[in-house]
């Protein structure tokens, strides 16, 4: 998630990337997101809700954990999860896809 403020420009989940994801997924397609960084989770929710017509759906109840998730759970860290689905018949403008600015800097303290 690149938690340091100076590294935020390296994050994958930018408005442009999420818009490209929306245009690439077939209707009914899903994407799932998990992180142990609460501000990054909040930013991803905000930008996805504001820039695309993705439908938020419950995350899987039995996700396959990554090595990082296992490590962080062993340390007692929470894991934040969400999932989105591309609805039938919804589109997104080309202008939204061409956006290239990164997510806004978090207002809450970094990890």
C-alpha positions in Angstrom: 0.0 0.0 0.0 3.0 2.3 0.2 2.0 3.9 3.5 4.6 6.7 3.6 3.2 9.9 2.2 6.1 10.4 -0.2 5.3 7.0 -1.8 1.6 7.4 -2.4 2.2 8.2 -6.1 3.3 4.5 -6.4 0.0 3.1 -5.3 -1.8 0.9 -7.8 -5.4 1.8 -6.8 -5.7 5.2 -8.4 -8.9 6.7 -9.8 -7.5 5.9 -13.3 -6.7 2.3 -12.5 -10.1 1.7 -10.9 -11.9 3.3 -13.9 -9.8 1.0 -16.2 -10.8 -1.9 -14.0 -14.5 -1.0 -14.4 -14.2 -0.8 -18.2 -12.3 -4.0 -18.4 -14.5 -6.2 -16.2 -17.4 -7.8 -17.9 -20.9 -7.0 -16.4 -21.2 -9.2 -13.3 -17.4 -9.3 -12.9 -16.0 -8.8 -9.4 -12.9 -7.4 -7.8 -11.8 -8.0 -4.2 -9.6 -5.8 -2.0 -7.9 -6.5 1.3 -5.3 -4.5 3.3 -4.1 -4.1 6.8 -3.8 -0.3 6.4 -7.0 1.4 7.5 -6.4 4.7 5.7 -5.6 2.9 2.4 -8.8 0.9 2.8 -10.8 4.1 3.4 -9.3 5.8 0.4 -10.0 2.8 -1.9 -13.6 2.7 -0.8 -14.0 6.5 -1.3 -12.4 6.7 -4.7 -14.3 3.6 -6.0 -17.6 5.0 -4.8 -16.9 8.4 -6.2 -15.5 7.5 -9.6 -17.3 4.4 -10.7 -20.8 2.8 -10.6 -19.4 -0.4 -9.1 -21.8 -2.1 -6.7 -20.3 -2.8 -3.3 -20.9 -6.5 -2.3 -20.0 -8.5 0.8 -16.4 -9.8 0.6 -16.0 -13.6 0.5 -16.6 -15.3 3.9 -13.7 -17.7 3.4 -11.0 -15.8 1.5 -7.7 -17.5 0.7 -5.2 -15.6 2.8 -1.9 -14.3 1.4 1.4 -14.8 3.2 1.3 -11.2 4.3 -2.2 -11.7 5.7 -1.1 -14.7 7.7 1.8 -12.8 9.0 -0.2 -9.7 10.0 -3.0 -11.8 11.6 -0.4 -13.6 13.7 0.7 -10.1 14.9 -2.9 -9.3 15.8 -3.4 -6.7 13.0 -6.9 -6.4 11.5 -7.5 -7.1 7.9 -9.9 -4.8 6.0 -11.9 -6.3 3.1 -14.4 -5.3 0.5 -15.6 -6.4 -2.9 -17.2 -4.8 -5.8 -19.2 -6.0 -8.8 -19.7 -4.3 -12.2 -23.5 -4.0 -12.7 -25.2 -4.8 -15.9 -25.8 -2.0 -18.3 -23.6 0.6 -16.6 -20.8 2.4 -18.4 -18.1 4.9 -17.4 -17.0 7.9 -19.4 -13.7 8.0 -21.3 -12.7 11.1 -19.3 -12.9 9.2 -16.1 -10.6 6.5 -17.5 -8.1 9.1 -18.6 -7.7 10.5 -15.1 -4.2 10.1 -13.9 -4.1 11.8 -10.5 -3.4 9.6 -7.5 -5.6 9.0 -4.5 -5.6 11.9 -2.1 -3.2 11.8 0.8 -4.8 10.3 3.9 -5.9 12.7 6.7 -5.4 10.0 9.3 -2.1 9.0 10.7 0.0 6.5 8.8 0.4 3.1 10.3 
